[in-house]
Amino acid sequence: MDSAVLVFLMLGIAGWGVLVIRRWPTTAVFGYLAVLMFLPAWLLVPLGPLGGRPVVGLVGLGVVLGMFGLDAVRPTTFDVVLVGYSAVIIVTTIVGLVDPNTLYWLLMWWVLPYLVARTLATRTSVATVCDAVTVLIAVVVVLAVVESVNNANFFNEIFATGDPWERLQYRGGRVRVEGAFGHSIALGAVLGMSVPMVWASRWRPWFRVATLAGIGVAAMLTFSRIGMLTTMLALAASFVLLRAQMPARVRWTILAVGGVVALILVPTVMQVFDDGSEEVSGSGDYRFFLLRLIPKLALFGEATSPDVQLASIDNELLLTGIRVGILPLGLLLVCGVVGVVMAIRRPNPGLIAAAVMLPGLTSVAFITQFTAFFWFAVGLGVSGLVAEQAKAAAGNSSAESDGVEPREPPEPPEPPEPRNTYDLLRRSDTDSSARARAPGG
């Protein structure tokens, strides 16, 4: 096909896509997350002199630009901090202290997914994003189980490019499922971070319980310690901090189902780790070995000591310090501590998702789509705080204008009967409670 024709075709598709997402923003939520979860990060779109760029990045850029001017994103303190951090990296790159590839990585894989989440959550709602994550992660779980049973990854077969990320991993003779994420740790981390979003979604409890159980199974099949620990931490945090989003009996059902899943799969997982004990021990020793690089870090800019020229640095905090310096890293660490405090005091799905992943960043670097999903979760968490503040301000303003104390909202009316499968899934326990209170219920 002639290059000019191809350009016009791509522009036409992009224009049509902008019209669709501006008219139906929920489509953009599902579309972006589907690209993130099912198209590998190494799948690139050739852009002539700009080289190949990842599909998820281009789609994210299209979402942000396509929705520009619709609903203003209210700036927050963290927005300002992220802009300031980015400005520091830009300046240090210009003066030659930071590699330009680091700046590209920051803008493409950190800032852009954050902006996508802020834009989509503002245009729709945090609940809508959680609903979309629940549906798509359920598909990821099913495909992960199929991958484990078949000992084959069909994403690697469909998108075969010869990239090193396409090589399957094994532990104790068993394949480690990785889906479209290129690495079992990346998939395990995304599964764990999705737990609070599934928990807080508006789907019927049975669908949420089934999806959470599937996440637990898939996390174990990654045979990744980070994935399994993040998933367990996310479940515990959701159980304690998101009580309002799940009826009490369902919360205890989730614990019971989790116990059954653990009883079934833990012996197999332990056997796999025992068979691969040499590999497990070696990876742990290497991560501990990396700590000796801390004294080599510069205050600003990239560490230049020859000791840091290693093939892989499985510690995102250390790697960030090596790339940009101690002071920019310190700013991120302060933000992380504040984020954890906010996740406890004013919890929402995005904040909890990012908070439970922070300990794992000491044992894994940002890789493939896991990077984008983490910063998407951060953006979702910030949007949740903004929505909470706006709701509280609206309530206070209404109460002051009436000159009375705000009253409890009336009981919801009896909901209509579900007309299709989508309505049936979305009916919650509150609907059931309303029916029970109705005459003859």
N, C-alpha and C positions, 0 to 999 in steps of 0.2 A: 504493500500500500504506500502511495506517495506520502512523504513526510508532511506536506501542507494539508493534505486531506486528513491525515491522522490528527494533526493539531486542531483543525476545525471540528473534528468529531469529538475530541476530548473537551474542547471548549463548550460544545453543545451539550454534552453530558453533564459537565460541571454547572452550566446555567440551569439545566433542568433540575439538577440536584438542589441548587440553591432555592429555586421556587418551591420545591417539595418541602424542604426542611423549614422554610419560613412559614409555610401554610400549616404544616403538621410537624411541630417540633419533636413530638414523641418519636417520629420516624428517625430523626437525627440521633436520639438517645440510643435506640436499638441498633441503628446502623453503625455508629461509631464503636459501640461496645462489641458488636459482632465482628467488625474488622479487627479490633484489638485481640479478640479471643480466638479467631479462626484463621487469620492470615499471618504467617510467620514474619518476624521483624526483619529478616534478611531478604524478604521478597521486595525488590526495589523496582521503582518506575524510572526508566531512563529519561532524564531531562536535559539532554544535549550537553552543553558545557558545564552545567551544574552537576553532572554525574547522576548516579542512581540515588533515589530518595525513598525511604520506607513508605509503604502504602498507608499505614496507620497515621504517620505524621502528616501526609498530604490530606487525608480525610479530616483529621483534626483541624488542620489549617482551614480547610474548606468550611467546616462547621462554624468556627469562630468568625471568619469573614462573612459567611453567608447570613449569620444572625446579627451582624453588626448593626446597631441602631434601633433594634426592636425593643429590648428591655435593658435599661441601664443597669450594669452590675455595680452594686454599691461597694465602694472600696473599703477595705478593712485594714487593720494594722498589719496583718500578715501579708496582704497584698503589697503594701508599701515595703515591708521587709524583703519580700521576694524580688521586687523591682530594684531595691537597693543592692541586694546581693548580686543580681544580674548585672547591674551597672558596674560594680566592683570588678567582676570577672571580665566585662567588656574592656574596661580601662587597663587592667593588668594584661589582657591579651594584646591590646594596642601597643603597650610599652614593651612587649616581648617577654613578660614573666610567665604567661600561661599559654599553652599550646592552643592554636585555633580550633583543633578538633574537640578540645574540652568545652570551648564556648558553644560549638555546634551541638554537642551532646546535651549541654545545659538547656539550650533553647528548644531543641527538638524533642527531648525525652523528659524534661522536667517542667519547663515553663508552659509548653504547649498543652500537654494533657491537663495541667492545672487550670489553664484558661478554658479548656473545653468543659471541664466539670463545672466551673463557675458559671459559664455561659448557659449550659444545658439546665443546670439546677435552677437558675434564675428564670429561664424561659418556661420551664415546666415546673418541677418540684423535686425535692430530695426523694420523696416517696416514689415518684415515677421512675427515677433513676434506679432505686432499689428494686422496683418491680422488674425492670429490664435486666438487671444483673442476675436476679433469681432465675428467670427463664433461661438466659444464655448459659449461666454456670451449670444449670441442670443438664443442658446438652453437653457441655464440657465433661461433666461427670460420667455420663453414659459412654461417651467416646473413650474416656480414659479406661473404663472397665473393659470395653471391647479391645482396646490396645493391649491390655494386660493379658486377656484371654488368648488373643491371636499372636502375641509376641511380635507385633508389627505396627508401625506408625504410618497410617495412610496419608497423613499430612506430608510426610517426607517423600512419599511416592507421588503424590499429586503435584507438589511444588518442588520437585527434584531439581536443584541447581548446583549440587556439588559443594554446597557450603558446609564448613566443619560442624555447624550447629545441627546438621541433619543426622549425625552419627548417633545411633542408639546407645544408651548407657545400660550397664548391667551392674547388679550388686548381688553377690552370692549366687550367681548363675541365673538370676531372674531379671527380666527387663524392667527398667524403671520408667513408668509412664511419664510422658511429658507433653502430650497433646501437640498443639501448634506452637508451644512456647520454647522449643529447642533445648530445654534442660528440665530435669525433674524438679530441681530446687525452685525454678521459676514457676512451674505449674503449682507446686506445693504452696508457695508463698501466696499466689493469687487465690487459691482455694481457701486458705486461712483468712485472708483479708476479706473475702466475699461473705464470710459467715455473718457478721453484723448486718450486712445489707439484706441478706436473705431473711434473717431474723426479723428485721423491721419492715419488710415488704408487706403489701396489702393482700397478698394471695391467701387463700384459705389455709388454715393451720395444717391440714394433712399434707398439702403440697409443700409447705415450708419444712415440715418435719422430714418428709421423704427426701427433699433436696439436701437438708443438713446431714442426714444419714449418708446420702451418697457422697457428699463432700468428705465425710470422715473416711469412707471406704477408699475413695480416690487418693486422699492424702496419704493413707497407709501404703497404697500401691506405688507411690512415688519412691518409697523407701528413703525418704529424705527426712532427716531429723528436724531440720528447720521447718519443713512443711507440716509435719505432724505436731510439733510443739506450738507453732503459730496457730494451727487449727484448734488445738485444745485450749490455748490461752484465749482465743477469740470466743469460743463457746462459753468459757467461764465468765469472761467480761460481759458478754451479751446477757447471760443468765442473771448477773448481778445488776448491771447498769441499764438494761433495756427491758425492765420488767413490764412496763406499760405497753410494750408492743407485742406481748405474747401472754395469753391467759395462763393462770397458774397451773392448771391441770396439763396444759400443753408443754409448759416448761419442764415439768416433771416427767412427762412422756418423752421429751427429748433426752433427758438424762438416762431414762431407762433404755431407750433405743441405742443411745451411745454406748451404754454398758454392754448390751448384747453384741453390737458390732465389734467392740474391743475384745470381748471373750472369744469371738470367732476368728478374728484376724491377727490379734497380738501374737499368738504362738507362731504363726507363719512369718510375721515380720521379725520376730526375735531370731527365728532360725536363719532367715536371710542375713541379718546382721552378724550372726555368729559365723555363718559360712564366709562372709566377706569381712571378717574382723580385721584382717591385715590392711585392707583398703580403708576401712573406717578409721582405724588407728592412725594411718598415714595422713589422711586428710585433716584429722584433729591436730596432729603434731605440726603440720604445715601452717595451720591457722595460728597456732601459738608462736611459731617461729617468726611470723610476720610482725609481731609486736616489737621486735628489736629495731624496726624501721622508724619508730616514733621519734627518736632523737634526731633523725635525719631531716625532719620536716622544716620547711622555711616558714617565716612569718607570713609572707605574701608570695604567691607564685609557686611554680612547680619545683619540687625537690630535685636537685641536680646530682646528688651523690650516686656513684655507680652501684651502690648497694641496693638501690631501689629498682634497678632494671630487672624485674622478675616477670616471668611469663604470665602469671595469674596472681592477683591479689584479692583473695576471697574475704574482703572486709571493706564494705562501702565507706565506712567512716574514715578508715585509714587511707583508702584510695582517694577519697575527696581531699584529705589533707595533703597527700602527695601531689595532687593535681593543682590545687589552688592555694594551699598554705594553711597555717594554723588559725589565723584570725578569721578568715571566711568560714572555716570549719566550725570555729567556736560559735559564730553567729547561728549556724544551723543547729548546733547542739542545744543552745539556749531555746531556740524555737521548738525543738523536740521535747524538751522538759516542760515548756509551757503547754504544748499540745497534749502531753500525757495528763497534766493537771486539769486541763479543760475537758478532756475525755472523761475524767472522773467526776468533775463538778457539774458539767453541762454536757452530758453524753449525747452523741448522735452517731449514726452508723459509720460515717466517713472518718470522724475523729478516732473512734475505737479501732477501725480497720488499720489506720496508719499507726496508732499507738502500739497495737499488739505486734506489729512488724518491726518496730524499732530494735528490740533485742536481737532479732535475726540479722540485722544489718552489720553486726559485728562478725558474722560468719559467712556472709555472701555479699558479692558486689551487685550493683544494679545490672541486670542482663535482660536482653530481649524485651518482650512486652510487659514483663514484671515491673520494669522501671515506670512505664507509662501508667500502669494500673495503680501503683503506689501514689504517684503524684495526682492522678485522677481522684483517688480516695481523699488525699489532703484537700484538694479543691472542693470536693463534696462536703467534707467536714466543715470547712470555712463557710460554705453556702448554708449549711444547716444552722450555724451560729447566727448568720445574718437573718435567716428566716425566723428564728426564735426571737431575736431582738425586735424585728418588725412586728411580729404577732403581739409581743408584750407591749410595745409602744402603742399599737392600735387599740388594744384592750384598755390601757390606761387613759388614752385620749377619749375613748367612748364613755368610760366611767366618769371622767371629769366633766365632760360636756353635759351629761345627764344629771350630775350632782348627786349620784347615788352610788352605792357600792355595787360592783359587778356581780350579777347573779349567775347561778349555775345554769348551764344550757339546758333546754328542754330535752326530754327523752326523744330519741329519733323515731320517726314514724315507721310503720311496717314497710319493709322494702318490697318492691315488685318481684314477682317470680322471675328467676333467671331465664333469659331468652336464648342463650347459646352457651357454649363451653367456656368462653371467656368470662361471661357474667358468673357462671357457676363457680369457677375457680376463685374469682375475686370476692365472693360472698364470705364474710368473716364471721367470727363468733359473735360479734356485736349484732349482726343481722339475726342470728339464731336467738339471741337474748331478746331482741325486739319482738320476734314471733312468739316467744314464750310468754311475754307480758300481754300480748293481744288477747282479746276475748276468745275463748275456745282454744287457746294455744296450749 
